Amino acid sequence: MAAPSGGVNCEEFAEFQKFIFFTVLEARSPRSRSCQGWFLELLKVMRTIDDRIVHELNTTLPTASFAGKIDASQTCKQLYESLMEAHASRDRVIKNCIAQTSSVVKHLREEREKNLDDLTLLKQLRKEQTKLKWMQSELNVEEVVNDRSWKVFNERCRIHFKPPKKE
């Protein structure tokens, strides 16, 4: 797919990200929304804004020679809002999947205590525990991705936009 000639603003990019997010969700059956195979695919789509932040800043923030033609403070504000929304959305998805998988692990543990000889149940429990650990590690990955994005954002936007204080 060719890049648009006029550049994409942050608002359009956020709308595109939402479109992709909900398209992926709708393509899955309601049963598969329980954090199965689509989890990695969804995170990859949701991290697009972070993966392309340098490009976004390079194409939307003006250099010194073009400073009068573009409102850099508005562009940085839009990017800030898009990043905040993307990070919060991913955090919710990951934590929701962790909660769902934790519930499954708890249920399987209870079943395992009732039937210690069931090897199939033990296998299922180990599989779910592994999945839970993997999802918990995604929180660490998320922290690294977010830190990188905020570092780049602050380097390029610090003179144009000051984010509101976190409460």
C-alpha positions in Angstrom: 0.0 0.0 0.0 1.5 3.4 -1.0 1.9 6.1 1.5 -0.5 9.0 1.1 1.0 12.0 -0.6 -0.3 14.6 1.9 0.6 12.8 5.1 -1.9 11.5 7.6 -2.8 13.5 10.6 -3.0 12.0 14.1 -6.8 12.1 14.2 -7.1 10.1 10.9 -4.5 7.7 12.2 -6.4 7.1 15.5 -9.6 6.5 13.5 -7.8 4.0 11.3 -6.5 2.3 14.4 -10.0 2.1 15.9 -11.3 0.7 12.6 -8.7 -2.0 12.4 -9.2 -2.8 16.1 -13.0 -3.3 15.8 -12.6 -5.1 12.4 -10.3 -7.7 14.1 -12.8 -8.1 17.0 -15.8 -8.5 14.7 -14.0 -11.0 12.5 -13.8 -13.3 15.6 -16.7 -15.3 17.0 -17.9 -14.2 20.5 -16.4 -17.4 22.0 -12.9 -16.5 20.7 -13.0 -13.1 22.4 -11.9 -14.9 25.5 -8.2 -14.1 24.7 -7.3 -16.9 22.3 -5.3 -16.7 19.1 -6.3 -13.2 18.2 -4.5 -11.7 21.2 -1.1 -11.2 19.6 -2.6 -10.0 16.3 -4.7 -7.5 18.1 -1.8 -6.1 20.1 0.3 -5.8 16.9 -2.5 -3.8 15.3 -2.9 -1.7 18.5 0.8 -0.9 18.7 0.9 0.5 15.2 0.9 4.1 16.5 3.9 3.4 18.7 5.7 1.6 15.9 5.3 4.6 13.6 5.7 7.5 16.0 9.0 8.6 14.5 7.6 8.7 11.0 4.4 10.4 12.2 6.5 13.1 13.9 8.8 13.5 11.0 5.9 14.0 8.5 3.7 16.2 10.7 6.0 18.4 12.7 7.6 21.3 10.8 11.3 21.9 10.5 12.5 25.5 11.2 11.9 26.5 7.6 8.2 25.4 7.6 7.4 26.4 11.2 4.8 29.0 10.1 2.8 26.7 7.9 1.8 24.0 10.4 0.4 24.4 14.0 2.9 22.1 15.8 1.2 22.5 19.1 -2.1 21.2 17.8 -0.3 18.4 16.0 1.5 17.4 19.2 -1.7 17.7 21.2 -3.5 15.3 18.8 -0.6 12.9 18.8 -0.6 13.0 22.7 -4.3 12.2 22.8 -3.9 9.4 20.3 -1.0 7.9 22.3 -2.9 8.2 25.6 -6.0 6.5 24.1 -3.9 3.7 22.4 -1.9 3.0 25.6 -5.1 2.9 27.7 -6.9 0.6 25.2 -4.0 -1.8 25.1 -3.7 -1.8 28.9 -7.4 -2.6 29.2 -7.2 -5.4 26.7 -4.1 -7.0 28.3 -5.5 -6.7 31.8 -8.9 -8.1 30.7 -7.3 -11.1 29.1 -5.1 -11.6 32.2 -8.3 -11.5 34.4 -10.1 -14.0 32.1 -7.1 -16.4 32.0 -6.6 -16.1 35.8 -10.2 -17.1 36.3 -9.7 -20.2 34.0 -6.6 -21.1 35.9 -8.4 -20.8 39.2 -11.2 -23.0 38.0 -8.8 -25.6 36.6 -6.9 -25.6 39.9 -10.1 -26.3 41.8 -11.0 -29.1 39.4 -7.5 -30.5 39.7 -7.8 -30.7 43.5 -10.9 -32.7 43.1 -9.4 -35.1 40.6 -5.6 -35.5 41.1 -5.4 -38.5 38.6 -6.7 -36.6 35.6 -3.7 -36.0 33.3 -5.7 -34.2 30.7 -6.8 -31.7 33.3 -3.2 -31.2 34.5 -2.1 -30.6 30.9 -4.9 -28.0 30.4 -3.9 -26.3 33.7 -0.3 -26.1 32.6 -1.3 -24.7 29.3 -3.4 -22.0 30.8 -0.7 -21.2 33.4 1.8 -20.7 30.6 -0.7 -18.5 28.7 -1.2 -16.4 31.9 2.5 -15.9 32.4 2.9 -14.9 28.8 0.1 -12.4 29.0 1.6 -11.0 32.2 4.9 -10.6 30.4 3.0 -8.6 27.7 2.5 -6.0 30.4 6.3 -5.6 30.6 6.5 -5.4 26.8 3.8 -2.7 26.9 5.8 -0.7 29.4 8.8 -0.8 27.2 6.8 0.2 24.1 5.1 3.0 26.0 8.3 4.4 27.4 9.9 4.4 24.0 7.0 6.3 22.5 6.9 8.9 25.2 10.6 9.4 24.9 10.3 10.1 21.2 7.2 12.2 21.7 8.9 14.3 24.4 12.0 14.8 22.4 10.1 16.2 19.4 7.1 17.9 21.1 8.5 19.4 24.3 8.8 22.9 22.8 5.4 22.7 21.1 3.1 21.1 23.7 3.2 20.5 27.4 1.0 17.5 28.5 -1.4 18.1 31.4 -0.2 16.9 34.8 -1.3 13.3 35.6 -3.6 13.1 38.5 
